[in-house]
Amino acid sequence: MLKRSSWLLLFLCLSLCLVSCAADLAMRKRQAKASRHLGEAYLAERNFTGALKEFLTAEKLYEKDAFLQNDLGLAYFAKEEFDLAIAHFKKALKLKPDYSEARNNLGTLYLRLEQWDNAIEAFNRACANLVYATPHFALSNLGEAYRGKKDYDLSIGFFKKAIKADPRFPTAHRGLGLTYIAMDDYEAAISSLEKAVQYAPRFAAAYFDLGRAYTGQSATEKGISAFKKVIELAPDTPLADKALGEMRKLRE
């Protein structure tokens, strides 16, 4: 009887321990989620240091959150800590292999590093996920990668697929315009870039590229007008300085 009571007591202790551990894990998950959400708010405000601080706090509480690992990748990417960003995007994908947003982010980082083939592999795998809600992002990024490789036919093809998926996607229209500029097809470039600024009227970089395309067709006044728009939309930025430089060259 004593032996049976001892086993019963041990069972009760183990059960209480498991319940306590489960409750503690649930609490840590809630706290980690709260820190992640706060970090995401900071990220949206471009407060990358504040975001990273919250994400690291969340990771100490609970690291097996694919969304948190993706957020860490984004924060490190923004701070140009590329190796750390890659590591966290890969952690996110290990935890959630079908996480196409994280795979697209990884590919975007490879684009930044001009590792075109790595980028293409990441974007292709993102597109292969048939339930990926925003495939036009990865398709447009494939267009960027193939332009980087100077394979302009494939670049055009992927930008057009992105536009077919979302006809009002300004990034794809701009990317297509840049590919046409690389091919010295300024008429086609103007058509694409005018659509980019039509769908995103405050897209300063697209106005700059449109100015370049007008310049390529010797449409000086239109080029100056586009560069003025850049300065209006993005004053006191390196892009505005470049636009001012292009205007001066046109007026010489």
C-alpha positions as CSV (number, residue, x, y, z in Angstrom):
1,M,0.0,0.0,0.0
2,L,2.9,2.4,0.9
3,K,4.6,1.6,-2.5
4,R,1.3,2.4,-4.3
5,S,1.0,5.7,-2.5
6,S,4.5,6.6,-3.4
7,W,3.9,6.0,-7.1
8,L,0.7,8.0,-6.9
9,L,2.5,10.9,-5.3
10,L,5.2,10.7,-7.9
11,F,2.6,10.7,-10.7
12,L,0.8,13.7,-9.1
13,C,4.1,15.6,-8.9
14,L,5.0,14.9,-12.5
15,S,1.5,16.0,-13.6
16,L,1.8,19.2,-11.7
17,C,5.2,19.8,-13.2
18,L,4.0,19.2,-16.7
19,V,1.0,21.5,-16.2
20,S,3.3,24.2,-14.7
21,C,5.7,23.9,-17.6
22,A,2.9,24.1,-20.1
23,A,1.5,27.2,-18.4
24,D,5.0,28.8,-18.3
25,L,5.5,28.1,-22.0
26,A,2.1,29.5,-22.9
27,M,2.9,32.7,-20.9
28,R,6.3,33.0,-22.6
29,K,4.7,32.6,-26.0
30,R,2.2,35.4,-25.2
31,Q,5.0,37.7,-24.0
32,A,7.1,36.9,-27.1
33,K,4.2,37.6,-29.4
34,A,3.5,41.0,-27.7
35,S,7.2,41.9,-28.2
36,R,7.1,40.8,-31.8
37,H,4.1,42.9,-32.6
38,L,5.7,45.9,-31.0
39,G,8.9,45.3,-33.0
40,E,6.8,45.0,-36.2
41,A,5.3,48.4,-35.4
42,Y,8.8,49.9,-35.0
43,L,9.8,48.2,-38.2
44,A,6.9,49.8,-40.1
45,E,8.1,53.2,-38.7
46,R,11.7,52.4,-39.9
47,N,12.9,52.4,-36.3
48,F,15.2,49.5,-37.0
49,T,17.1,49.6,-33.7
50,G,13.9,49.7,-31.7
51,A,12.5,46.8,-33.8
52,L,15.6,44.7,-33.3
53,K,15.6,45.2,-29.6
54,E,12.0,44.0,-29.3
55,F,12.6,41.0,-31.7
56,L,15.6,39.9,-29.6
57,T,13.6,40.1,-26.4
58,A,10.9,38.0,-28.1
59,E,13.5,35.5,-29.2
60,K,14.8,35.0,-25.7
61,L,11.3,34.2,-24.6
62,Y,10.4,31.9,-27.5
63,E,12.7,31.4,-30.6
64,K,10.7,28.7,-32.5
65,D,8.4,31.3,-34.2
66,A,8.9,31.4,-37.9
67,F,7.3,34.9,-38.2
68,L,9.7,36.2,-35.5
69,Q,12.7,34.8,-37.3
70,N,11.6,36.4,-40.6
71,D,11.2,39.7,-38.7
72,L,14.7,39.4,-37.3
73,G,15.9,38.8,-40.8
74,L,14.2,42.0,-42.0
75,A,15.6,44.0,-39.1
76,Y,19.2,42.8,-39.7
77,F,18.7,43.4,-43.5
78,A,17.7,47.0,-42.8
79,K,20.8,47.5,-40.6
80,E,22.9,45.9,-43.4
81,E,24.0,42.9,-41.2
82,F,23.5,40.6,-44.2
83,D,25.0,37.4,-42.8
84,L,22.8,37.6,-39.7
85,A,19.8,38.4,-41.9
86,I,20.4,35.3,-44.1
87,A,20.7,33.1,-41.0
88,H,17.4,34.3,-39.6
89,F,15.5,34.0,-42.9
90,K,16.9,30.4,-43.1
91,K,15.7,29.7,-39.5
92,A,12.2,30.9,-40.5
93,L,12.2,28.5,-43.5
94,K,13.4,25.6,-41.3
95,L,10.5,26.2,-38.9
96,K,8.0,26.8,-41.8
97,P,9.3,25.4,-45.1
98,D,6.2,26.8,-47.0
99,Y,6.8,30.3,-45.8
100,S,7.1,32.0,-49.2
101,E,7.3,35.5,-47.8
102,A,10.5,34.6,-45.9
103,R,11.9,32.9,-49.0
104,N,11.1,36.0,-51.1
105,N,12.9,38.1,-48.4
106,L,15.9,35.9,-48.6
107,G,15.9,36.2,-52.4
108,T,15.7,40.0,-52.1
109,L,18.7,40.0,-49.9
110,Y,20.6,37.9,-52.4
111,L,19.5,40.5,-55.0
112,R,21.1,43.2,-52.9
113,L,24.3,41.2,-52.7
114,E,24.1,40.6,-56.5
115,Q,24.1,36.9,-55.9
116,W,21.8,36.4,-58.9
117,D,21.7,32.6,-59.0
118,N,20.9,32.3,-55.3
119,A,18.2,34.9,-55.7
120,I,16.7,33.1,-58.6
121,E,16.6,29.8,-56.7
122,A,14.8,31.5,-53.8
123,F,12.3,33.3,-55.9
124,N,11.5,30.2,-58.0
125,R,10.9,28.2,-54.8
126,A,8.6,31.0,-53.5
127,C,6.6,30.9,-56.8
128,A,6.3,27.1,-56.6
129,N,4.1,27.5,-53.6
130,L,0.6,27.4,-55.1
131,V,-1.0,29.1,-52.1
132,Y,1.5,32.0,-52.0
133,A,-0.8,35.0,-51.7
134,T,1.5,37.5,-53.4
135,P,3.4,35.7,-56.2
136,H,3.7,39.0,-58.2
137,F,6.5,40.0,-55.7
138,A,8.6,37.0,-56.4
139,L,7.9,37.2,-60.2
140,S,9.0,40.8,-60.3
141,N,12.1,40.0,-58.3
142,L,12.9,37.2,-60.8
143,G,12.7,40.0,-63.4
144,E,15.2,42.0,-61.4
145,A,17.6,39.0,-61.0
146,Y,17.6,38.2,-64.7
147,R,18.2,41.8,-65.5
148,G,21.2,41.6,-63.2
149,K,22.4,38.6,-65.2
150,K,21.8,40.7,-68.4
151,D,19.3,38.0,-69.6
152,Y,16.8,40.7,-70.8
153,D,14.4,38.4,-72.5
154,L,13.8,36.4,-69.4
155,S,13.7,39.6,-67.4
156,I,10.9,41.0,-69.5
157,G,9.0,37.7,-69.4
158,F,9.0,37.7,-65.6
159,F,8.0,41.3,-65.2
160,K,5.1,40.7,-67.6
161,K,4.0,37.7,-65.5
162,A,4.1,39.9,-62.4
163,I,2.0,42.5,-64.2
164,K,-0.5,39.9,-65.3
165,A,-0.8,38.7,-61.7
166,D,-1.3,42.3,-60.5
167,P,-1.7,44.8,-63.4
168,R,-1.4,47.8,-61.0
169,F,1.9,46.7,-59.4
170,P,4.2,49.7,-59.9
171,T,7.4,48.0,-58.9
172,A,7.0,45.5,-61.8
173,H,6.2,48.4,-64.3
174,R,9.3,50.2,-63.1
175,G,11.4,47.1,-63.4
176,L,10.2,46.4,-66.9
177,G,11.0,50.0,-67.8
178,L,14.6,49.6,-66.4
179,T,15.1,46.5,-68.5
180,Y,14.0,48.4,-71.6
181,I,16.4,51.2,-70.7
182,A,19.2,48.6,-70.4
183,M,18.2,47.6,-74.0
184,D,18.2,51.2,-75.2
185,D,14.5,50.8,-76.0
186,Y,13.4,54.2,-74.6
187,E,10.0,54.2,-76.2
188,A,9.0,51.0,-74.4
189,A,10.7,52.2,-71.2
190,I,8.6,55.4,-71.2
191,S,5.4,53.4,-71.6
192,S,6.2,51.2,-68.6
193,L,7.5,53.9,-66.4
194,E,4.5,56.2,-67.1
195,K,2.4,53.3,-65.8
196,A,4.6,53.0,-62.7
197,V,4.0,56.6,-61.7
198,Q,0.4,56.4,-62.7
199,Y,-0.2,53.6,-60.2
200,A,2.2,55.1,-57.6
201,P,2.1,58.9,-58.0
202,R,4.7,59.4,-55.2
203,F,7.2,56.8,-56.5
204,A,10.2,59.2,-56.7
205,A,12.6,56.5,-58.0
206,A,10.3,55.7,-60.9
207,Y,10.1,59.4,-61.8
208,F,13.9,59.5,-61.9
209,D,14.0,56.5,-64.3
210,L,11.3,58.1,-66.4
211,G,13.5,61.2,-66.6
212,R,16.3,59.1,-67.9
213,A,14.1,57.4,-70.4
214,Y,12.8,60.8,-71.7
215,T,16.4,62.0,-71.9
216,G,17.3,58.9,-74.0
217,Q,14.6,60.0,-76.5
218,S,15.9,63.6,-76.4
219,A,12.6,64.7,-74.8
220,T,14.5,67.3,-72.8
221,E,11.6,69.3,-71.3
222,K,9.8,66.1,-70.3
223,G,13.0,64.8,-68.7
224,I,13.5,68.0,-66.7
225,S,9.8,67.9,-65.6
226,A,10.3,64.3,-64.3
227,F,13.5,65.2,-62.5
228,K,11.8,68.2,-60.9
229,K,9.1,65.7,-59.6
230,V,11.9,63.7,-57.9
231,I,13.1,66.7,-56.1
232,E,9.5,67.6,-55.0
233,L,8.8,64.1,-53.8
234,A,12.2,63.3,-52.1
235,P,13.9,66.6,-51.2
236,D,17.2,66.5,-49.4
237,T,18.0,62.9,-50.5
238,P,20.8,61.4,-52.6
239,L,18.1,60.7,-55.3
240,A,17.2,64.4,-55.4
241,D,20.8,65.3,-55.7
242,K,21.1,62.9,-58.7
243,A,18.0,64.4,-60.3
244,L,19.4,67.9,-59.9
245,G,22.7,66.8,-61.5
246,E,20.7,65.3,-64.5
247,M,18.8,68.6,-64.9
248,R,22.0,70.6,-64.9
249,K,23.4,68.4,-67.7
250,L,20.2,68.8,-69.7
251,R,20.4,72.6,-69.4
252,E,24.0,72.9,-70.4
